[in-house]
Amino acid sequence: MQAHFPNSARPYLKTVAAGLLAIPALLLTALAIGEMAGGDMAGAQHVPGALVLVVLAAAAWKYPTSAGVILMVAGTVLFALWALIALTADRHDSPASMVMVAVVLFVPPLVAGWLLYSVGRS
């Protein structure tokens, strides 16, 4: 579904998209800091994901269509892989916590990708 936005709305929608990308980026950064502060250096695994989101948010200002496509495709693929691993792993997480993780980590980039794609194409 293609949305058409007036030219005056484009900067605002890019700002909304950047704000949406900040949600999982900040969460991943907080996880990294918390784990590493507790002595678990495996927390560093969250840093590349946060950096990718920040770089895509910055690139989206100049290339919104490309950034939007990357976010939607990568977000969908990563969500599918995460769901596959989460559902097949021998974990004892509650279904509610799994849904919350999915909503916080995957929905904002997908919505931001759709906004950026739509802004770039209109």
NORFEN-V321499 format. One record per residue. N is the residue number from 0. BURIAL is + if it has 24 or more other C-alpha atoms within 12 Angstrom, else -. D_FIRST is the distance of its C-alpha to the first C-alpha in Angstrom with 2 decimals. Layout:
((N,BURIAL,D_FIRST) (N,BURIAL,D_FIRST))
//
This chain:
((0,-,0.00) (1,-,3.78) (2,-,6.55) (3,-,9.98) (4,-,12.98) (5,-,16.59) (6,-,18.83) (7,-,20.91) (8,-,18.28) (9,+,17.59) (10,-,20.76) (11,-,20.19) (12,+,16.75) (13,+,18.38) (14,-,21.16) (15,+,19.04) (16,+,17.51) (17,+,21.14) (18,+,22.32) (19,+,19.95) (20,+,21.23) (21,+,24.72) (22,+,24.61) (23,+,24.86) (24,+,26.88) (25,+,29.42) (26,+,29.60) (27,+,30.30) (28,+,32.84) (29,-,34.52) (30,+,34.79) (31,+,36.33) (32,-,38.78) (33,-,39.74) (34,-,40.41) (35,-,42.31) (36,-,44.28) (37,-,45.35) (38,-,46.65) (39,-,43.89) (40,-,42.95) (41,-,40.19) (42,-,38.14) (43,-,37.69) (44,-,35.06) (45,+,32.55) (46,+,33.15) (47,-,31.27) (48,+,28.03) (49,+,28.43) (50,-,29.32) (51,+,26.29) (52,+,24.03) (53,+,26.22) (54,-,26.17) (55,+,22.38) (56,+,22.26) (57,-,24.88) (58,-,23.27) (59,+,19.97) (60,+,21.87) (61,-,22.64) (62,-,19.88) (63,+,16.68) (64,+,14.40) (65,+,16.84) (66,+,17.41) (67,+,13.79) (68,+,13.61) (69,+,17.03) (70,+,16.28) (71,+,13.35) (72,-,15.43) (73,+,18.71) (74,+,17.65) (75,+,16.54) (76,-,19.71) (77,-,21.97) (78,+,20.82) (79,-,21.56) (80,-,24.89) (81,-,25.78) (82,-,25.12) (83,-,27.22) (84,-,29.99) (85,-,29.91) (86,-,30.15) (87,-,32.84) (88,-,34.96) (89,-,38.04) (90,-,36.95) (91,-,37.85) (92,-,34.91) (93,-,33.83) (94,-,30.47) (95,-,29.75) (96,-,30.46) (97,-,28.23) (98,-,25.27) (99,-,26.16) (100,-,26.34) (101,+,22.94) (102,-,21.39) (103,+,23.30) (104,+,22.97) (105,+,19.54) (106,+,17.13) (107,+,17.84) (108,+,17.19) (109,+,13.85) (110,+,12.73) (111,+,14.57) (112,+,12.96) (113,+,9.39) (114,+,11.21) (115,+,13.22) (116,+,10.75) (117,+,8.98) (118,+,12.62) (119,+,13.86) (120,-,11.63) (121,-,12.15))
//
